[in-house]
Amino acid sequence: MGAADEISIPERLQGKRSAVVVCFLLGLGSLLSWNSMLTIGDYYYKVFPNYHPSRVLTLVYQPFAVGTMAILAYNESRIDTRKRNIAGLVLFFISTLGILLLDVATSGKGGVGPYVGLCLLVGAFGIADAHVQGGICGDLAFMLPEMTQSFFCGLAASGVLTSGLRLVTKAAFEKSHDGGLRKGALLFLSIATGIEFLCIFLYAFYFPKLPIVKYFRSKAASEGSKTVAADLAAAGISQVDDSKKVEDSLTLKQLIHQNWDYFLGLYLIYVLTLSIFPGFLYENTGTHKLGDWYAVVLIAMYNLLDLIGRYTPLIKFLKLESRKGLLIVILSRFLFVPAFYFTAKYGGEGWMIMLTSLLGYTNGHLTVCVMTAAPKGYKGPEQNAMGNLLVLFLLGGIFTGVCLDWLWIIGKGKF
């Protein structure tokens, strides 16, 4: 079996449900390790109280992610997607296991040495993220929009899972001498390590053999994509009819010019979100009745509504498809900045929880609207490039937002 047209129309749809589930699990694995780090931030604030862990670790993570993603996006048409994604998943597994072993080896003690080691492993997360998120989004861009949506729902679900577990472990171990912080952290890292290991096998051996995946990869290859050859070989497709290959694919510069509003919109979504989440929620919301539960609850509500927001585009009248409308709504989100400032200063816990929930919902909903709309109308190689570029701008927005997040503590004597 070679060309895409050798697979019958009914057969090409076989495995759609399985593919959607696997995409969800791959999304879960792609951010579970990092979200575990964010969710156990209260543990790292106890171990490293003077080093602003939620802000510093995020700031360490992002240059590695953005720098690696920029290189990979520029060379996306020449990179074997299968090797790229497997390398990223393996790196996620090794670095997550490394953080677990580092904590065990140091018995949860602080200090400069363990903190530097933690930062280096977090940098490895960034490199792995660029490999996996960009590679999988490029791969899914020429498949069904539902698969891309499911992948991004999995990304959000990793936050919900870690937040839910954090609430459970905090309640279960609250009477222990450290409030169960270390026990919860070790549990999180152990679960994340196991799921990363599972994702390696799902992507390497199960996903490429699904009929619907074979169909779209064969179709992309027939349109000139060179990134899917190893995946097709892993699925038992030895050759693809290249008589229909196109030689006039758009360049990266042309794609950016044609879709500048999508790229700008996705960038601005994450600039705004990461300028508030998670640093502001940990350090700038003051002291409240919930005590040390407050930040954990805020993070949990953000993650839950982010996940819900990624599913609501399935409701047709809620999905934003107008390019101008999307950009207007994205720009309007910057009203969250004064809203969070005044709510932290004058508002109660309920108002802050509601505001954080809205931040999460709009982040998830708008992300999926952009990611599923932007690649439409292009051929396989161009869609793969679009997927990579979208992730590059997404990560660029996160990096910018993380830098801007430090502005909240200027003049507060916290440096």
C-alpha positions in Angstrom: 0.0 0.0 0.0 1.5 3.3 -1.0 -0.4 6.4 -2.1 -3.2 8.0 -0.1 -5.8 7.1 -2.8 -5.1 3.4 -2.2 -6.9 3.6 1.1 -10.6 3.5 0.7 -12.8 6.4 2.0 -14.5 4.3 4.7 -11.2 2.8 5.8 -9.5 6.1 6.2 -12.0 7.0 8.9 -11.3 3.9 10.9 -9.6 4.5 14.1 -10.8 8.1 14.4 -11.9 7.7 18.0 -8.7 6.0 18.9 -6.7 8.7 17.2 -8.5 11.4 19.1 -7.9 9.6 22.4 -4.2 9.1 21.7 -3.9 12.8 20.7 -5.5 13.7 24.1 -3.0 11.4 25.9 -0.1 12.9 24.0 -1.2 16.4 24.9 -1.5 15.2 28.5 2.0 13.9 28.5 3.4 16.9 26.7 2.7 19.3 29.6 2.2 17.0 32.6 5.8 17.3 33.8 5.8 21.0 33.5 2.3 21.4 35.0 3.4 19.2 37.9 6.2 21.7 38.5 3.8 24.6 38.5 1.3 22.9 40.7 3.8 21.9 43.4 5.1 25.5 43.4 4.1 25.8 47.1 6.6 23.0 47.8 9.4 24.8 46.0 8.5 28.0 47.8 9.1 26.2 51.0 12.4 24.6 49.8 13.7 27.7 48.0 11.9 30.6 49.8 14.3 33.3 48.5 14.5 32.3 44.8 11.0 33.1 43.4 10.7 29.5 42.1 7.4 29.9 40.1 8.8 33.0 38.3 12.4 31.8 37.9 11.6 28.3 36.8 9.2 29.5 34.2 11.7 32.1 33.0 14.3 29.3 32.7 12.0 27.0 30.8 10.9 29.5 28.2 14.2 30.5 26.5 15.1 26.9 25.9 11.6 26.2 24.5 11.5 29.3 22.3 15.1 29.0 21.0 14.7 25.3 20.2 11.3 25.9 18.6 12.7 28.7 16.4 15.4 26.4 15.1 13.0 23.5 14.5 10.4 25.7 12.9 12.9 27.2 10.4 14.0 23.7 9.4 10.7 21.9 9.8 10.5 20.7 6.2 13.8 18.8 6.5 13.3 17.3 10.0 12.0 13.7 10.5 8.9 14.2 12.6 8.9 10.8 14.1 12.5 11.1 15.4 11.8 14.6 16.6 8.7 13.6 18.6 10.2 10.5 20.1 13.4 12.4 21.1 11.2 15.0 22.8 9.1 12.4 24.7 12.2 10.5 25.8 13.8 13.8 27.0 10.6 14.5 29.0 10.8 11.1 30.6 14.5 11.4 31.5 14.3 15.0 32.9 11.1 14.2 34.9 12.8 11.2 36.4 15.9 13.4 37.0 13.9 15.9 39.1 12.4 13.0 41.1 15.9 11.5 41.8 17.3 15.0 42.6 14.8 15.5 45.3 15.3 12.0 46.7 19.1 12.4 46.6 19.0 15.8 48.5 16.2 14.7 50.9 14.2 17.7 49.8 16.8 20.2 51.1 17.3 23.6 49.6 20.4 25.5 48.6 22.1 26.9 45.5 23.3 23.5 44.2 20.0 21.7 44.1 18.3 24.8 42.7 20.8 25.0 39.9 20.3 21.3 39.2 16.5 21.9 39.2 16.9 24.8 36.7 19.0 22.7 34.3 16.4 19.9 34.3 13.6 22.5 33.8 15.6 23.8 30.8 15.5 20.3 29.4 11.7 20.4 29.7 11.8 23.5 27.4 13.8 21.7 24.8 11.5 18.6 25.0 8.4 20.9 24.8 9.6 22.5 21.5 10.3 19.1 20.0 7.0 17.5 21.0 4.5 20.3 20.9 5.7 21.8 17.6 6.2 18.4 16.0 2.8 17.0 17.0 1.0 20.2 16.1 2.7 20.2 12.7 1.7 16.5 12.2 -1.9 17.0 13.3 -2.3 20.2 11.2 -2.8 18.1 8.0 -5.2 15.7 9.8 -8.6 16.4 11.3 -9.2 19.6 13.4 -10.8 17.3 16.1 -7.4 15.7 16.6 -5.7 19.1 17.1 -8.4 20.1 19.5 -8.0 16.9 21.4 -4.3 17.4 21.7 -4.8 20.9 23.1 -7.5 19.6 25.5 -4.9 17.1 26.7 -2.5 19.9 27.4 -5.1 21.6 29.5 -6.1 18.3 31.2 -2.6 17.9 32.5 -3.2 21.1 34.5 -6.5 19.8 35.8 -5.0 16.5 36.7 -2.1 18.0 38.6 -4.3 20.6 40.3 -6.9 17.9 41.4 -4.1 15.7 42.8 -2.6 18.7 44.6 -5.8 19.4 46.3 -6.2 15.7 47.3 -2.6 15.4 48.6 -2.8 18.7 50.4 -5.9 17.5 52.3 -4.6 14.0 52.8 -1.2 15.0 54.2 -2.1 18.3 55.8 -1.3 17.1 59.3 2.2 15.9 58.4 5.1 18.1 59.5 5.4 19.9 56.1 1.7 19.8 55.2 2.4 16.9 52.9 4.2 19.1 50.4 7.1 16.8 49.7 5.0 13.6 49.7 2.7 15.3 47.2 5.5 16.5 45.0 7.1 13.0 44.9 3.7 11.5 44.0 3.2 14.1 41.2 6.7 13.5 39.7 6.2 9.7 39.9 2.9 9.8 38.0 4.3 12.2 35.4 7.3 9.9 34.8 5.0 6.9 34.3 2.7 8.8 31.8 5.7 10.1 29.9 6.9 6.5 29.5 3.5 5.5 28.2 3.4 8.3 25.7 6.6 7.1 24.1 5.1 3.8 23.3 1.7 5.2 22.2 3.4 7.6 19.7 6.1 5.2 18.5 4.1 2.0 18.0 0.3 2.5 18.2 -0.5 5.9 16.7 1.2 5.5 13.3 -0.7 2.2 12.6 -4.2 3.7 12.9 -5.9 3.8 9.4 -6.9 7.4 9.7 -3.4 8.5 10.6 -1.9 6.4 7.8 -4.3 8.0 5.3 -3.5 11.6 6.2 0.2 11.0 6.4 0.1 9.3 3.0 -1.9 12.2 1.6 0.6 14.7 3.0 3.5 12.7 1.4 1.7 12.7 -1.9 1.5 16.5 -1.7 5.2 16.8 -1.1 5.7 16.4 2.6 9.1 14.9 3.5 8.6 14.8 7.2 6.4 11.7 7.4 8.6 9.1 5.7 9.7 7.4 8.9 6.2 7.4 10.3 4.9 5.8 7.1 7.7 3.2 7.2 6.7 2.4 10.9 3.1 1.8 9.7 4.3 -0.6 7.0 4.0 1.8 4.1 7.2 1.4 2.2 6.7 3.9 -0.6 4.4 6.7 -1.5 3.4 7.8 -5.0 5.1 11.1 -5.4 3.7 11.9 -8.9 1.4 14.5 -7.4 4.1 16.3 -5.4 3.9 20.0 -5.6 6.9 22.2 -6.0 5.4 25.5 -5.3 4.7 25.3 -1.6 4.6 28.6 0.2 7.7 29.8 2.1 7.6 30.4 5.8 7.7 34.2 5.1 4.7 33.9 2.8 2.8 31.9 5.4 3.5 34.5 8.1 2.4 37.3 5.8 -0.9 35.6 4.9 -1.7 34.6 8.5 -0.2 37.4 10.5 -3.4 38.0 12.4 -3.6 34.3 13.6 0.1 34.4 14.7 -0.3 37.8 16.4 -3.5 36.7 18.1 -2.0 33.5 19.5 1.1 35.4 20.7 -1.1 38.0 22.5 -3.3 35.3 24.1 -0.2 33.9 25.9 1.5 37.2 26.6 -1.6 38.2 28.6 -2.1 34.9 30.3 1.5 34.3 31.4 1.8 37.9 32.7 -0.7 36.8 35.3 -0.5 33.0 35.6 1.1 31.6 37.8 3.4 34.2 39.3 0.8 36.9 40.2 -1.5 34.2 41.7 1.3 32.9 44.0 2.9 36.2 45.0 0.5 39.1 44.5 -2.9 38.1 45.8 -2.2 38.9 49.5 -3.3 37.0 52.6 -6.8 35.6 52.7 -9.0 33.3 54.8 -8.0 30.3 52.6 -4.4 30.7 53.7 -2.0 28.5 51.9 -4.9 26.9 50.1 -5.6 30.1 48.2 -3.0 29.9 45.5 -3.7 26.1 45.0 -7.4 26.8 44.5 -6.7 29.7 42.1 -4.4 27.4 40.0 -7.0 24.6 40.0 -9.8 26.9 38.9 -7.7 28.3 36.1 -6.8 24.9 34.9 -10.3 23.5 35.0 -11.8 26.4 33.1 -8.9 26.3 30.6 -9.9 22.7 29.9 -13.6 23.5 29.6 -12.8 26.4 27.2 -11.0 24.1 24.9 -14.1 22.0 24.4 -16.6 24.8 24.0 -15.6 25.5 20.3 -17.4 22.2 19.6 -20.6 24.2 20.2 -21.0 25.8 16.8 -22.4 29.2 17.8 -19.6 29.6 20.4 -16.8 29.0 18.0 -15.2 32.2 16.7 -14.4 31.9 13.0 -14.2 35.5 11.9 -10.5 36.5 11.8 -11.3 40.1 12.7 -13.6 39.0 15.5 -10.9 36.7 16.9 -8.4 39.5 17.0 -10.8 42.0 18.7 -11.7 39.5 21.4 -8.0 38.6 22.0 -7.1 42.3 22.3 -10.0 42.9 24.7 -8.5 40.3 27.1 -5.9 42.9 28.1 -8.6 44.4 30.3 -7.7 41.5 32.7 -4.6 43.5 33.7 -6.4 46.3 35.6 -9.1 43.9 36.6 -6.6 41.6 38.4 -4.7 44.6 39.9 -7.8 46.2 41.5 -9.3 42.8 42.5 -6.1 41.9 44.3 -6.1 45.3 46.0 -9.7 45.7 46.9 -11.7 42.5 46.0 -12.4 39.4 48.0 -11.5 35.8 47.4 -14.7 35.1 45.4 -14.0 37.8 42.9 -10.4 36.7 42.4 -11.5 33.1 41.8 -14.1 34.2 39.3 -11.6 36.4 37.5 -9.0 33.6 37.4 -11.7 31.2 36.0 -12.5 33.7 33.2 -8.8 34.0 32.4 -8.5 30.2 32.1 -11.7 29.9 30.0 -10.8 32.6 27.5 -7.3 31.2 27.2 -8.5 27.7 26.3 -11.4 28.7 24.0 -9.4 31.2 21.9 -6.4 28.9 21.6 -8.5 26.1 20.1 -10.3 28.6 17.8 -7.0 29.8 16.4 -5.2 26.5 16.2 -8.0 24.7 14.3 -8.8 27.5 11.9 -5.3 28.7 10.8 -4.1 25.6 8.9 -7.2 25.3 6.8 -6.9 25.6 3.0 -3.3 24.6 2.7 -1.6 21.4 1.5 0.3 19.0 3.7 3.8 20.6 3.7 2.3 24.1 4.3 0.0 22.8 7.1 3.0 21.2 8.8 4.8 24.5 8.6 1.7 26.3 9.9 1.5 24.0 12.9 5.2 24.7 13.7 4.8 28.4 13.3 1.7 28.6 15.5 3.5 26.8 18.3 6.5 29.1 17.8 4.4 32.2 18.3 2.5 30.5 21.2 5.8 29.8 23.0 7.0 33.3 22.1 3.9 34.8 23.8 4.5 32.6 26.9 8.1 33.8 27.1 7.1 37.5 26.8 4.4 37.1 29.3 6.7 35.4 31.8 9.1 38.4 31.5 6.3 40.9 32.0 5.1 39.0 35.0 8.1 40.4 36.9 6.6 43.9 36.6 4.1 43.0 39.3 6.7 42.9 42.0 8.7 46.0 41.1 8.8 48.3 44.1 7.5 45.6 46.5 10.9 44.8 47.9 10.7 41.1 46.8 13.8 40.9 44.6 
